[in-house]
Amino acid sequence: MEYYIQLSFNNRSEYMFFPVTPESIEFSDSGDGSTFNVSALGEINVIKSPKLREVSFSGIFPADYSPYHLNYDARHPALQKQFYRDPYEYVKKIIRWMQTGRPVRMFFSSERYTINMAVSIESFDWKETAGTVGDIQYDIKLKQFIFYAAKKVVPLKDSKDTAASKTKTKASRPNEKIQPKTITLKAGDSLWSVAKAHLGDGSRWKELQKLNGIKDAQLKKLPIGLVIKLP
């Protein structure tokens, strides 16, 4: 058996061979490019991913088992039944597969190459005509099916949001502690005069001495420019 077409469904739990090999089978592969007119260049073509492959062929489901059947020389009755069934059984099976909304698998074999791919049944036209009593003539169109699954999409922030986010992340927590005030000594200043001017009471000069770690020996010669912390 070097040339045949088979359709299977649900991981080959059901399958069928087309009993009579079609005279021809057409495969259509095309790109999905777009053309644009660009100033100073003229028409350009933007190449995109190819479209899904399409397959179409026509044939008959014969009413009688005859020499033009696939594997007509098979002698075992079980093997003959595998390749020959009542024409309406083929029709009912294809229609039922279409109605499930699920893909089928097409296997095409010839002397030169084979094709094995999942497909959707896009259309199936059939008829019985006078003069061929019991035979069913059909036209079928298939389209390549790509299995896919939904994936969780994590949106990307734009550069401004990212920069702002990084800046915000690096920013330290605000220090809510009240920072001590300071003054710088000028000529003629003493701890008493500072306490009087900034604390409202000259007698609090000892608080300044203790806060700033000033020794008694330094009180009479405080240097100009010394920074004094205030409580």
C-alpha positions as a Python dict, from the first residue, in 0.01 Angstrom:
ca = {
    (1, 'M'): (0, 0, 0),
    (2, 'E'): (209, 289, -129),
    (3, 'Y'): (-57, 554, -192),
    (4, 'Y'): (-343, 624, 47),
    (5, 'I'): (-519, 885, 260),
    (6, 'Q'): (-632, 823, 615),
    (7, 'L'): (-821, 1037, 866),
    (8, 'S'): (-818, 952, 1236),
    (9, 'F'): (-993, 1100, 1538),
    (10, 'N'): (-921, 1118, 1912),
    (11, 'N'): (-566, 983, 1898),
    (12, 'R'): (-669, 714, 1645),
    (13, 'S'): (-941, 566, 1862),
    (14, 'E'): (-1140, 604, 1537),
    (15, 'Y'): (-999, 611, 1186),
    (16, 'M'): (-1093, 560, 823),
    (17, 'F'): (-913, 501, 496),
    (18, 'F'): (-1058, 664, 187),
    (19, 'P'): (-1155, 349, -5),
    (20, 'V'): (-1081, 487, -351),
    (21, 'T'): (-765, 690, -401),
    (22, 'P'): (-851, 1036, -543),
    (23, 'E'): (-722, 1118, -889),
    (24, 'S'): (-544, 1419, -740),
    (25, 'I'): (-488, 1588, -407),
    (26, 'E'): (-415, 1958, -385),
    (27, 'F'): (-190, 2118, -123),
    (28, 'S'): (-186, 2495, -85),
    (29, 'D'): (101, 2669, 94),
    (30, 'S'): (115, 3047, 88),
    (31, 'G'): (276, 3335, 270),
    (32, 'D'): (103, 3615, 455),
    (33, 'G'): (307, 3913, 340),
    (34, 'S'): (179, 4269, 325),
    (35, 'T'): (268, 4539, 74),
    (36, 'F'): (314, 4906, 156),
    (37, 'N'): (403, 5215, -40),
    (38, 'V'): (703, 5395, 105),
    (39, 'S'): (810, 5740, 0),
    (40, 'A'): (1122, 5735, -219),
    (41, 'L'): (1117, 5353, -226),
    (42, 'G'): (783, 5268, -381),
    (43, 'E'): (610, 4942, -303),
    (44, 'I'): (773, 4711, -48),
    (45, 'N'): (675, 4365, 73),
    (46, 'V'): (685, 4274, 443),
    (47, 'I'): (727, 3896, 482),
    (48, 'K'): (532, 3738, 765),
    (49, 'S'): (483, 3383, 892),
    (50, 'P'): (330, 3146, 632),
    (51, 'K'): (-39, 3071, 638),
    (52, 'L'): (-174, 2736, 745),
    (53, 'R'): (-152, 2464, 480),
    (54, 'E'): (-476, 2376, 303),
    (55, 'V'): (-558, 2038, 151),
    (56, 'S'): (-845, 1951, -82),
    (57, 'F'): (-947, 1652, -290),
    (58, 'S'): (-1253, 1485, -441),
    (59, 'G'): (-1353, 1124, -482),
    (60, 'I'): (-1622, 862, -430),
    (61, 'F'): (-1736, 625, -161),
    (62, 'P'): (-1846, 329, -380),
    (63, 'A'): (-2143, 114, -297),
    (64, 'D'): (-1977, -208, -414),
    (65, 'Y'): (-1644, -365, -329),
    (66, 'S'): (-1453, -360, -658),
    (67, 'P'): (-1102, -377, -802),
    (68, 'Y'): (-1046, -1, -774),
    (69, 'H'): (-1078, -19, -397),
    (70, 'L'): (-776, 36, -178),
    (71, 'N'): (-624, -305, -94),
    (72, 'Y'): (-879, -488, -308),
    (73, 'D'): (-648, -791, -309),
    (74, 'A'): (-681, -835, 68),
    (75, 'R'): (-824, -1181, 124),
    (76, 'H'): (-902, -1174, 492),
    (77, 'P'): (-1260, -1048, 556),
    (78, 'A'): (-1149, -841, 857),
    (79, 'L'): (-888, -665, 645),
    (80, 'Q'): (-1141, -607, 367),
    (81, 'K'): (-1377, -449, 621),
    (82, 'Q'): (-1101, -211, 730),
    (83, 'F'): (-1082, -65, 378),
    (84, 'Y'): (-1441, -101, 267),
    (85, 'R'): (-1755, 12, 446),
    (86, 'D'): (-2101, 128, 349),
    (87, 'P'): (-2072, 472, 177),
    (88, 'Y'): (-2306, 639, 426),
    (89, 'E'): (-2093, 517, 714),
    (90, 'Y'): (-1806, 730, 582),
    (91, 'V'): (-2037, 1030, 542),
    (92, 'K'): (-2182, 1000, 892),
    (93, 'K'): (-1838, 962, 1047),
    (94, 'I'): (-1690, 1270, 878),
    (95, 'I'): (-1994, 1483, 969),
    (96, 'R'): (-1981, 1363, 1329),
    (97, 'W'): (-1611, 1450, 1354),
    (98, 'M'): (-1681, 1796, 1214),
    (99, 'Q'): (-1956, 1857, 1471),
    (100, 'T'): (-1726, 1784, 1766),
    (101, 'G'): (-1527, 2100, 1694),
    (102, 'R'): (-1206, 1904, 1739),
    (103, 'P'): (-923, 1843, 1491),
    (104, 'V'): (-858, 1516, 1314),
    (105, 'R'): (-528, 1378, 1190),
    (106, 'M'): (-458, 1334, 822),
    (107, 'F'): (-200, 1086, 702),
    (108, 'F'): (-110, 1094, 335),
    (109, 'S'): (136, 846, 189),
    (110, 'S'): (275, 824, -164),
    (111, 'E'): (580, 668, -324),
    (112, 'R'): (782, 989, -280),
    (113, 'Y'): (675, 1139, 52),
    (114, 'T'): (433, 1128, 343),
    (115, 'I'): (240, 1398, 530),
    (116, 'N'): (120, 1353, 884),
    (117, 'M'): (-53, 1654, 1039),
    (118, 'A'): (-349, 1762, 1249),
    (119, 'V'): (-621, 1929, 1044),
    (120, 'S'): (-965, 2080, 1079),
    (121, 'I'): (-1240, 1973, 840),
    (122, 'E'): (-1332, 2304, 678),
    (123, 'S'): (-1598, 2172, 442),
    (124, 'F'): (-1745, 1844, 331),
    (125, 'D'): (-1987, 1832, 36),
    (126, 'W'): (-2137, 1505, -80),
    (127, 'K'): (-2409, 1381, -316),
    (128, 'E'): (-2557, 1073, -477),
    (129, 'T'): (-2627, 1106, -850),
    (130, 'A'): (-2831, 908, -1098),
    (131, 'G'): (-2639, 644, -1287),
    (132, 'T'): (-2414, 564, -994),
    (133, 'V'): (-2670, 409, -763),
    (134, 'G'): (-2539, 388, -409),
    (135, 'D'): (-2209, 564, -482),
    (136, 'I'): (-2141, 885, -289),
    (137, 'Q'): (-1940, 1161, -456),
    (138, 'Y'): (-1768, 1402, -222),
    (139, 'D'): (-1547, 1713, -203),
    (140, 'I'): (-1351, 1774, 115),
    (141, 'K'): (-1134, 2065, 229),
    (142, 'L'): (-895, 2043, 523),
    (143, 'K'): (-680, 2305, 693),
    (144, 'Q'): (-370, 2253, 902),
    (145, 'F'): (-438, 2279, 1276),
    (146, 'I'): (-182, 2409, 1527),
    (147, 'F'): (-237, 2304, 1886),
    (148, 'Y'): (-222, 2592, 2129),
    (149, 'A'): (-296, 2674, 2492),
    (150, 'A'): (-361, 2997, 2672),
    (151, 'K'): (-63, 3134, 2861),
    (152, 'K'): (-48, 3381, 3145),
    (153, 'V'): (69, 3716, 3013),
    (154, 'V'): (271, 3940, 3243),
    (155, 'P'): (243, 4299, 3117),
    (156, 'L'): (566, 4490, 3083),
    (157, 'K'): (590, 4838, 3230),
    (158, 'D'): (718, 5111, 3003),
    (159, 'S'): (1057, 5267, 3067),
    (160, 'K'): (914, 5562, 3261),
    (161, 'D'): (714, 5339, 3494),
    (162, 'T'): (1013, 5112, 3542),
    (163, 'A'): (1242, 5404, 3621),
    (164, 'A'): (990, 5547, 3863),
    (165, 'S'): (949, 5207, 4024),
    (166, 'K'): (1325, 5169, 4066),
    (167, 'T'): (1354, 5519, 4210),
    (168, 'K'): (1073, 5449, 4452),
    (169, 'T'): (1230, 5119, 4553),
    (170, 'K'): (1566, 5278, 4624),
    (171, 'A'): (1418, 5564, 4825),
    (172, 'S'): (1480, 5514, 5197),
    (173, 'R'): (1210, 5546, 5457),
    (174, 'P'): (1164, 5908, 5566),
    (175, 'N'): (1341, 5990, 5893),
    (176, 'E'): (1074, 6132, 6116),
    (177, 'K'): (1313, 6203, 6405),
    (178, 'I'): (1351, 6577, 6479),
    (179, 'Q'): (1705, 6675, 6396),
    (180, 'P'): (1886, 6889, 6664),
    (181, 'K'): (1932, 7254, 6578),
    (182, 'T'): (2278, 7400, 6571),
    (183, 'I'): (2434, 7746, 6584),
    (184, 'T'): (2783, 7861, 6500),
    (185, 'L'): (2969, 8068, 6760),
    (186, 'K'): (3067, 8423, 6669),
    (187, 'A'): (3307, 8658, 6840),
    (188, 'G'): (3186, 8742, 7196),
    (189, 'D'): (2952, 8437, 7220),
    (190, 'S'): (2946, 8219, 7530),
    (191, 'L'): (2736, 7925, 7634),
    (192, 'W'): (2536, 8153, 7862),
    (193, 'S'): (2459, 8402, 7582),
    (194, 'V'): (2363, 8118, 7348),
    (195, 'A'): (2130, 7967, 7611),
    (196, 'K'): (1976, 8306, 7671),
    (197, 'A'): (1925, 8383, 7303),
    (198, 'H'): (1805, 8041, 7181),
    (199, 'L'): (1666, 7868, 7490),
    (200, 'G'): (1526, 8174, 7667),
    (201, 'D'): (1720, 8110, 7985),
    (202, 'G'): (2094, 8179, 8030),
    (203, 'S'): (2110, 7942, 8323),
    (204, 'R'): (2063, 7648, 8085),
    (205, 'W'): (2419, 7690, 7960),
    (206, 'K'): (2517, 7373, 8149),
    (207, 'E'): (2276, 7177, 7928),
    (208, 'L'): (2468, 7304, 7629),
    (209, 'Q'): (2800, 7214, 7789),
    (210, 'K'): (2688, 6859, 7857),
    (211, 'L'): (2517, 6815, 7519),
    (212, 'N'): (2825, 6930, 7330),
    (213, 'G'): (3084, 6758, 7555),
    (214, 'I'): (3264, 7081, 7641),
    (215, 'K'): (3510, 7059, 7932),
    (216, 'D'): (3526, 7325, 8205),
    (217, 'A'): (3875, 7432, 8091),
    (218, 'Q'): (3734, 7517, 7747),
    (219, 'L'): (3456, 7746, 7868),
    (220, 'K'): (3668, 8060, 7874),
    (221, 'K'): (3823, 8007, 7532),
    (222, 'L'): (3549, 7874, 7305),
    (223, 'P'): (3676, 7902, 6944),
    (224, 'I'): (3495, 8121, 6694),
    (225, 'G'): (3315, 7897, 6438),
    (226, 'L'): (3245, 7617, 6687),
    (227, 'V'): (2914, 7449, 6606),
    (228, 'I'): (2692, 7414, 6910),
    (229, 'K'): (2403, 7169, 6924),
    (230, 'L'): (2080, 7294, 7079),
    (231, 'P'): (1845, 7068, 7275),
}
